[in-house]
Amino acid sequence: MKINARKIKIFKIRNRRGYAALCLNHLTEGTTIFQAYERMTKALRRSKIAINKTVSNIKHLLVSVD
């Protein structure tokens, strides 16, 4: 299965340091946006899910959660 990198949502974790990435019922955490994204790609690879395109700027995946 292949997905677009835009399906990965990265957000700031409230009451904690760091960021979280969410995609297809996978949740990963990292201290930086890049680390959360890298951990998500690794989790998706373990589930046999490939990412079609990489994002030129990872900050475009950052969403606000209220």
N, C-alpha and C positions, 0 to 999 in steps of 0.2 A: 504494500500500500504506500502511496506517495501523497504527501500533503504540501501545501504552500507554507513558507515560513511565517506568513502573516497570520496564521491561525494561532500562533503562540502569543499569549498575552502576558506581559510582565507588569507587575505593580509593586508599589512600596508597601511593606508590611507595617501595619500599625502596631505601636507599642513594642517594636523590636527594631534592631538594626538590620538593614539588608532589604533584599528584594525577593520576590517569588515569581515563578513562571508557571503558567497553567495552560495545558493543551491536552485534549482528548482524555480527560480524567487522570492525567499525570500532573503532579505538583512537585516542584523542586524549589529549593531555596539557595540563595547565595548572597555574599556580602556586597557584590556589585551587580550591575545589570548584565555585564558580560558573563560573569560566573553563573548566574541563574540561567542564562540562555545556553551556555555550554553544557550545563548539567541536564537541561531539558533535551537537548539534541542527543545526549548519551542515553537518557531514559527512553527516548523514542526509538533509538537504534536497537536497544535491547528488546523492544516489543515488535521488531521487524517493520518499523515505519520509517520511511526515508523522507527527507526534506528535499523538495524540488529545487527551489532557489534559495540562496542565502540572501540576507538583507544587507544592503550597503551600509546602513546606519541602524544599529540595534535600538537606538533611542526611539525610533518610529514605532516599536512594539510596545512602548511604555503606555499604559492606560491608567487613568485615575479611578480609584475605588472609593466611593463615599458611603 
